[in-house]
């Protein structure tokens, strides 16, 4: 690898997802004369774990920002709409950059950078979308895309000589060979495959999220966080059911329950715990008990199943007739 002058001329915050592009952005900025710290975001929809690993590999300080309230507000009202699922990608990215901009100002840094590559993603990284993100973020002139900078207008740090534009790149398109060659050059041995990593881009997760949005709403963070666990059902009268798939998820549901919730669980056979945030009718509660029984382990069991219901400190046990058919109940499952 050629010798590089790492004289510090500016200080920047670079969005760090942990993926290869975001890691390369840090390295390129360093060669262009910047001191760089990373910024990543945490919500129930995506984790900072990969970013922490990347920051350790790069040897840079990492700021982890809780982005849950911001993301929920965008899901409830996405100015530029959703992608293929419940992912408000353009608005989300702009808001992340805006939050990083607030941090930039408080720390006295010169710019915010991202690992975006022009035309790598046809919807969210074309030239028009990159311009929309910059405008909505409020960081016009202070947003640097070091991997494609040579194909974009010069930014303020470049014009002021705080970033050496000749050291920035001009990558475009979906091919990643150039990035992989750069990774080898910079000695970046660990980076995840280019997958989304965001639950909001998954259509199945999106259906569960939309169901919660339309019924209980997204105001309770615990219910949003529980979207990452368990099976989901929506019953005829509107009752939502969260059903544990194993002992670990049963424990999560019990820990997440508040007094106004109803918990339903089998006591005579091993089986799932159901958390019911707001029962709508006795008919729906009867279906909840049937669901609990149908997903219980009733091998070689021939009697009635005793099901316990807990609500507001009160406890009730009911014997449910032996009926373990899942098929009629699967019509209520959100998949």
ABEGO torsion letter per residue (X at the ends): XBBBBABBABBBBBBBAGBAAAAAAAAAAAAAGBBBBBBBBBBAABBAAAAAAAAAAAGBBBBBBBAAAAAAAAAABBAAEBBABABBAAAAAAAAAAAAAAAAAAAGBABBBBABBBGABAAAABAAAAAAAAAAAGABGABBBAAAAAABBBBAAAAAGABBAAABBABBEABAAAAAAAAAAAGBABBBBBBAGBAAABAAAAAAAAAAAABAEAABAAAAAAAABEBBBBBAAGBBBBBBABAAAAAAAAAABBAABBBBBBAABBBBBBBBABBABAAAAAAAAAAAAAABBABGBABBBBBBBBBGGBBBBBBBBBBABAAAAAAABBX
